[in-house]
């Protein structure tokens, strides 16, 4: 008897070959015919299908049937993730970004690609596991499965995972945009702020650890306040700054900063260079070397 047929539309030989291989590789070496199962692959133009037939009278049929459902579900889950997933993500993204500029949408699309790449095997395994569970239920309930229809009408939990990926990428995009605008404000205020001291030395001790010294090499106490207030003619702006070194330097308002670091590419050092620009001069800090004025 025919247990199920799963078919899909393919776009070119590469997708056709992948649909064939993803099932063939899973069933190879399992002696399906001896267990009462026969798999047949068919192709007609751009439509491809796998059909599974079973012989109930075979002594191994009943015990191996759950394994067949599991194998097929896992194989088709692989195919959907590899071939169909990006198209699904693009549809979700296009709808979510309908009011954004094209370049913004492309930036979010690039972030999604990075998320899928950086997500690692755990993220893919999570989506694969959810898909496999959903597909196994469908294989048991449906005799004929069209992947396009299945994706559109039944795989709601899987599509929810993809929507969450898009939502996360958009949140990261807006967070980055807000950060850039905030950095621009800080640069603006630093540029117009009156200098209170002529020179400070900033010793970078790794990570977010810094020591600030005045021109006489005397440590400058770090303010306890988490908020900074930047005053300009007619303007007083209060803002929260995540990194204490940034807020401290803005509150000290030096005319010049000598930044001693052996890692000028670390994010916090780059942030300082970005905000204070021409006021900062880099000096390589070597372990045990005295800092010179």
C-alpha positions as CSV (number, residue, x, y, z in Angstrom):
1,X,0.0,0.0,0.0
2,X,1.1,3.6,-0.5
3,X,2.0,5.2,2.8
4,X,2.7,8.8,1.5
5,X,4.0,10.9,-1.3
6,X,5.8,14.2,-0.7
7,X,6.4,16.5,-3.6
8,X,7.5,20.0,-4.4
9,X,8.4,22.4,-7.1
10,X,12.0,22.9,-7.8
11,X,13.9,25.8,-9.4
12,X,16.6,24.1,-11.4
13,X,18.7,20.9,-11.3
14,X,20.5,21.9,-8.1
15,X,17.2,21.9,-6.1
16,X,16.1,18.7,-7.8
17,X,19.3,16.9,-7.0
18,X,19.1,18.1,-3.4
19,X,15.6,16.8,-3.0
20,X,16.7,13.4,-4.3
21,X,19.9,13.2,-2.2
22,X,18.4,14.4,1.0
23,X,16.2,11.3,1.2
24,X,18.5,8.9,-0.6
25,X,21.3,9.5,1.8
26,X,19.1,8.9,4.8
27,X,17.7,5.5,3.5
28,X,20.9,4.2,2.0
29,X,22.1,1.0,3.8
30,X,18.9,0.5,5.8
31,X,17.7,-2.4,3.6
32,X,14.3,-0.9,3.3
33,X,13.0,-3.6,0.9
34,X,13.8,-6.3,3.5
35,X,11.8,-4.4,6.1
36,X,8.8,-4.1,3.8
37,X,9.3,-0.5,2.4
38,X,10.0,0.8,-1.1
39,X,11.0,4.4,-1.9
40,X,10.5,5.7,-5.5
41,X,11.7,9.1,-6.8
42,X,9.9,10.7,-9.7
43,X,10.4,13.9,-11.7
44,X,8.1,15.7,-14.1
45,X,9.4,19.0,-15.4
46,X,10.0,21.1,-12.3
47,X,8.0,18.8,-10.0
48,X,9.7,16.1,-8.0
49,X,8.3,13.6,-5.6
50,X,9.3,10.8,-3.2
51,X,6.7,8.0,-2.7
52,X,6.9,5.4,0.0
53,X,5.0,2.1,-0.2
54,X,4.8,-0.5,2.5
55,X,4.0,-4.2,2.7
56,X,2.1,-4.8,5.9
57,X,2.6,-8.5,5.8
58,X,6.3,-8.1,6.2
59,X,7.4,-9.1,9.7
60,X,9.5,-6.0,10.2
61,X,6.9,-3.5,8.8
62,X,5.1,-2.5,12.0
63,X,8.2,-2.1,14.1
64,X,10.1,-0.1,11.5
65,X,7.3,2.2,10.4
66,X,8.0,4.8,13.1
67,X,11.6,4.9,12.0
68,X,10.5,5.5,8.4
69,X,8.3,8.5,9.5
70,X,11.3,9.8,11.5
71,X,13.8,9.4,8.7
72,X,11.5,11.2,6.1
73,X,10.6,14.0,8.5
74,X,14.3,14.7,9.3
75,X,15.3,14.5,5.6
76,X,12.5,16.9,4.5
77,X,13.3,19.2,7.4
78,X,16.9,19.4,6.0
79,X,15.6,20.2,2.6
80,X,13.2,23.0,3.8
81,X,16.0,24.6,5.8
82,X,18.5,24.4,3.0
83,X,16.3,25.3,0.0
84,X,13.1,26.9,1.2
85,X,14.0,28.8,4.4
86,X,15.6,31.8,2.9
87,X,12.6,32.4,0.7
88,X,10.3,32.3,3.7
89,X,12.5,34.7,5.6
90,X,12.5,37.1,2.6
91,X,8.7,37.1,2.5
92,X,8.6,37.9,6.3
93,X,11.2,40.5,6.0
94,X,9.6,42.2,3.0
95,X,6.3,42.5,4.9
96,X,8.0,43.8,8.1
97,X,10.2,46.3,6.2
98,X,7.5,47.7,3.8
99,X,7.9,51.2,5.2
100,X,11.7,51.2,5.3
101,X,14.2,52.5,2.8
102,X,15.8,49.9,0.5
103,X,19.2,50.3,2.0
104,X,17.8,49.8,5.5
105,X,16.0,46.6,4.4
106,X,19.3,45.4,2.8
107,X,21.1,46.0,6.1
108,X,18.6,44.0,8.0
109,X,18.7,41.3,5.4
110,X,22.5,41.2,5.9
111,X,22.0,41.0,9.6
112,X,19.7,38.0,9.2
113,X,22.2,36.2,7.1
114,X,24.8,36.8,9.8
115,X,22.4,35.5,12.5
116,X,21.8,32.3,10.5
117,X,25.5,31.9,10.0
118,X,26.5,32.9,13.6
119,X,23.7,31.0,15.1
120,X,25.7,27.8,14.9
121,X,24.5,24.3,15.0
122,X,22.3,24.9,18.1
123,X,20.1,27.4,16.3
124,X,19.8,25.2,13.3
125,X,19.2,22.1,15.3
126,X,16.4,23.9,17.2
127,X,14.6,24.8,14.0
128,X,15.3,21.4,12.5
129,X,13.9,19.7,15.6
130,X,10.7,21.7,15.5
131,X,10.3,21.1,11.8
132,X,10.9,17.4,12.2
133,X,8.2,17.1,14.9
134,X,5.7,19.0,12.8
135,X,6.5,17.0,9.6
136,X,6.3,13.6,11.4
137,X,2.8,14.5,12.4
138,X,1.9,15.4,8.9
139,X,3.4,12.3,7.4
140,X,1.3,10.2,9.7
141,X,-1.9,12.1,8.9
142,X,-1.6,12.9,5.2
143,X,-1.2,10.6,2.2
144,X,-0.1,13.3,-0.2
145,X,2.1,16.2,1.0
146,X,2.9,19.3,-1.1
147,X,5.7,21.2,0.5
148,X,4.5,24.6,-0.7
149,X,1.1,24.0,0.7
150,X,2.5,22.6,3.9
151,X,4.7,25.6,4.4
152,X,1.9,28.0,3.8
153,X,-0.9,26.4,5.9
154,X,0.5,24.0,8.5
155,X,4.1,24.8,9.7
156,X,3.0,27.6,12.0
157,X,5.4,26.9,14.8
158,X,8.4,26.8,12.4
159,X,7.3,30.0,10.7
160,X,7.0,31.6,14.2
161,X,10.7,30.8,14.7
162,X,11.6,32.6,11.4
163,X,9.5,35.6,12.4
164,X,11.4,35.8,15.7
165,X,14.7,35.8,13.8
166,X,13.4,38.7,11.6
167,X,12.1,40.5,14.7
168,X,15.5,40.1,16.5
169,X,17.4,41.4,13.5
170,X,15.1,44.5,13.3
171,X,15.5,45.2,17.0
172,X,19.3,45.0,16.5
173,X,19.1,47.3,13.5
174,X,17.1,50.0,15.5
175,X,19.4,49.6,18.5
176,X,22.4,50.2,16.3
177,X,20.7,53.2,14.7
178,X,19.9,54.7,18.1
179,X,23.5,54.0,19.2
180,X,24.9,55.8,16.1
181,X,22.6,58.8,16.8
182,X,23.6,58.8,20.5
183,X,27.3,58.7,19.5
184,X,26.7,61.6,17.1
185,X,25.1,63.6,20.0
186,X,28.1,62.9,22.3
187,X,30.6,63.9,19.6
188,X,28.6,67.1,19.1
189,X,28.6,68.0,22.8
190,X,32.2,67.1,23.2
191,X,33.2,69.4,20.3
192,X,31.4,72.4,21.8
193,X,32.1,71.7,25.5
194,X,34.5,74.0,27.3
195,X,37.7,72.4,28.5
196,X,38.1,72.2,32.2
197,X,41.7,70.6,32.3
198,X,44.5,70.8,29.8
199,X,45.5,67.2,29.7
200,X,44.7,63.7,31.1
201,X,46.4,60.3,30.7
202,X,44.1,57.4,30.2
203,X,45.7,54.0,31.0
204,X,43.8,51.1,29.4
205,X,44.3,48.0,31.6
206,X,42.3,45.6,29.4
207,X,38.6,45.2,28.8
208,X,36.7,48.1,30.3
209,X,39.3,48.8,33.0
210,X,40.9,52.2,32.9
211,X,42.8,54.5,35.2
212,X,42.7,58.3,34.6
213,X,45.7,60.5,35.6
214,X,46.1,64.2,35.4
215,X,49.1,65.9,33.7
216,X,51.1,65.4,37.0
217,X,50.4,61.6,36.8
218,X,48.1,61.8,39.8
219,X,45.0,59.6,39.7
220,X,41.7,61.4,39.1
221,X,38.8,60.0,41.2
222,X,36.0,58.5,39.2
223,X,32.6,60.2,39.9
224,X,30.0,58.1,41.5
225,X,27.1,59.4,39.4
226,X,25.8,57.3,36.6
227,X,24.4,60.2,34.7
228,X,26.3,62.9,33.0
229,X,25.2,66.5,32.3
230,X,26.7,68.2,29.3
231,X,26.2,72.0,29.3
232,X,26.2,74.2,26.2
233,X,25.0,77.8,25.8
234,X,21.3,77.6,26.5
235,X,21.3,73.8,26.6
236,X,21.6,71.2,29.3
237,X,21.4,67.6,28.3
238,X,21.3,64.7,30.7
239,X,22.0,61.3,29.4
240,X,23.0,57.9,30.6
241,X,26.3,56.5,29.3
242,X,26.9,52.7,29.6
243,X,30.7,52.9,29.9
244,X,32.0,54.8,33.0
245,X,35.2,55.8,31.2
246,X,33.1,57.8,28.6
247,X,31.0,59.5,31.2
248,X,34.0,60.3,33.3
249,X,36.0,61.9,30.5
250,X,33.0,63.9,29.4
251,X,32.5,65.2,33.0
252,X,36.3,66.0,33.3
253,X,36.3,67.7,29.8
254,X,40.0,67.6,29.0
255,X,41.5,69.6,26.2
256,X,43.8,66.7,25.3
257,X,43.8,63.0,26.1
258,X,46.8,60.6,25.8
259,X,45.3,57.2,25.6
260,X,47.8,54.4,26.6
261,X,46.7,51.0,25.3
262,X,48.2,47.9,23.7
263,X,44.9,47.1,22.0
264,X,43.6,50.0,20.0
265,X,41.1,47.8,18.2
266,X,39.1,46.9,21.2
267,X,35.5,48.3,21.0
268,X,35.7,50.6,24.0
269,X,39.0,52.1,22.7
270,X,37.5,52.6,19.3
271,X,34.5,54.3,21.0
272,X,36.7,56.7,22.8
273,X,38.6,57.6,19.5
274,X,35.2,58.0,17.8
275,X,33.8,60.4,20.4
276,X,36.8,62.5,21.3
277,X,38.4,62.4,17.8
278,X,41.3,65.0,17.5
279,X,41.5,65.4,21.3
280,X,42.9,61.8,21.6
281,X,46.5,60.7,20.9
282,X,47.4,57.0,21.2
283,X,50.4,55.8,23.0
284,X,51.4,52.2,23.1
285,X,51.4,50.9,26.7
286,X,54.0,48.2,27.5
287,X,53.9,46.2,30.7
288,X,56.2,47.7,33.2
289,X,56.9,50.8,31.2
290,X,56.5,54.2,32.9
291,X,54.0,56.5,31.3
292,X,55.6,59.8,30.2
293,X,53.9,63.1,30.2
